[in-house]
Amino acid sequence: MNTDDTPSAARDRHAELSAEIKRHRDLYYNAEAPELSDADYDALEGELRALEAQYPALKSVDSPTEQVGAEINAKFAPVAHGVPMLSLDNAFATEDVRDFEKSIRRFLRLPEDEVLAYAVEPKIDGVSCSLLYINGELKRAATRGDGRTGEDITENVRTISDIPHRLSGSGHPERIEIRGEVYFPLEAFQAMNAAAAETGSKVFANPRNAASGALRQLDATITASRPLRFFAYTWGEVSDPEFVASQSEALRKFRDWGLVVNPRSIRAEGVEALIAAYEDLQRDRSGLGYDIDGVVYKIDRLDYQRRLGFVSRSPRWAIAHKFPAEQSLTHLKGIDIQVGRIGTLTPVARLEPVNVGGVVVSNVTLHNADEIARKDVRIGDLVRVQRAGDVIPQIVGVELSARPEGTAAYEFPTLCPCPLQTPVVRETNHKGEEGVARRCTGDHACPHQKIEYLKYVAGRKVLDIEGLGEKQIQLFIEKGLISEPADIFTLEARDKMSLTPIRNWEGFGEVSARNLFAAIEDRREISLERFIAALGIRGVGETTARLLARAYGSEAAFREALMALVAEDEEVRGALSDMDQIGPSSVAALTDYFANPYNQAVYRNLVAELRVRDAEAVAATSSVSGLTVVFTGTLERLTRDEAKAQAERLGAKVAGSVSKKTDIVIAGPGAGSKLKKAAELGVAVMTEDEWLAHISGV
Ligand code: IVH
């Protein structure tokens, strides 16, 4: 083809856009850290497509318009998709939907009076995933990757409760690759981000990135700790292509086989019904509990789908009708600093209240100092606010053209906003590397940290005292009745001597005071793991507390080990650092905590009030204690979680990948790369039955 008539400016712009789009795809798919909103990204793609329409010579096979997703990441084994995993064309306006139907009619030469039926499904904003079932057994799971080659994420996917390891019902094709979307529910996403912000760890921009991050973990136990869910909506390879005659029939079958199909999927006839369904979903969008970014219309009849086929990277028989991005402009009135339980300072933008897609937004988190600097957000600025994933508001950027004169770059405070005004430091890890979080150094002496800490201790994850919620804790702190956890347990005794007992307070009463004291008494006996969590040590949340409790067994042993740690006992430090999942930052935080005399007093006072139950004993003398084992492939007698818990009870360490340190690999059917690695390294391999026999003979 003669390309000489393509102006060089168009050629340059094409190269620039292609590079930009590839960079943003990599940020989105691989780094899970997008820099653009979806709408801004779509605009880039739109410009590229328009340019190629005008100058077709620019279109080559490696143009981003011809590709889906991003380059795949080498950390997972590659999976070649038998049927490529494609993308969908987008419609933004109602007119685009009408055009879609017109082009289908034209293509199929359908008479004007034939009413077209569609499957209408929410477009889930998650990560697409392929599940290969052979004879009803889940054999392999993969990401989309670049559409042709994905990543093997079988181990991770097996931890998702919506995904059956075995299909139920009957009549499944011998081989079928179910496709659908893995997503992160909103409530859990918000909780996880709030906790991550607290500890200064990675905050995800939206649930989609969080789902992708959780799914692409090398250690499947991390995936298992995230509440991922899955909706099935299509299929790829199938041994019996005639297993259904329509998309809606396929969804019914999927449901019968124990897969989860989105409950808002419907069958609709004619374009007007599509648009009505779109409006219904748009209206209900914020109440669904997960992100959707549009609605997918698919021609229901499979014979029509087959005739329609594909254009480059998307099917002709389906289209995604996207929701408009919900953005508004408003002024930034100020930036407040909130202090969390472990002293992390979180900047919160105070906005002139503004309606963003039906919700009034007046506060938006700015995450951390770096984020403010990156966006150069200044007080007085006109800012663009968006509800990312429709629920969590965020500041997309500043309208620089409207910046008032005389504004100054925001300076992050160097002192805690509390009355003590303690210095603020940048969070560093054990290696001295700087993190993003700024932290108040006042520990529990800082009133803000103290309130957050005590709320946490009384809360569900730790003492779980009914009737002692955030409001009551706040009140007791204000009245000077509680300032450390032990005070909760002496409240009743002190109340008896008080001239203004709680039962006479406004909002309380005889019964509620009595119930509160009873609820507190009920928690005087406590498990070791909850006790450790109650200390509120930085980086020692419920999970680490559980590991420590299992490792030490009793409060006395835990205390002794930690005092030895403070006395620089290298053996204790070594043993602690060797524990699976206890990182150097946790070791450093435990040492810091116990070295502080104030904390030692808080600890002593709390122990004096409680009966701390020993943890479930871990066998110290089983034949597998101290060994590192790896489970791979399908386990048939135990679930993965059971097998892991059992091994841990016997004192073994369960790792997610095979290395020189691995002692035994327990391989079930379908084991792949890990088994190969074990052979290479000469690691002992057992079947599940051999393993069970081995441990029962202990
Ligand atoms: S069908 C041939 N149905 O949207 C394309 N996709 O932009 C088959 N998605 O890669 C896809 N919800 O990750 C389909 N109900 C739904 C969907 C859906 C979300 C995602 C999927 C796909 C992307 C296309």
Boltz pocket constraint, residues with backbone or C-beta under 6 A from the ligand:
constraints:
  - pocket:
      binder: B
      contacts: [[A, 85], [A, 86], [A, 87], [A, 88], [A, 89], [A, 121], [A, 122], [A, 123], [A, 124], [A, 125], [A, 126], [A, 127], [A, 128], [A, 180], [A, 181], [A, 233], [A, 234], [A, 296], [A, 314], [A, 315], [A, 320]]
      max_distance: 6.0
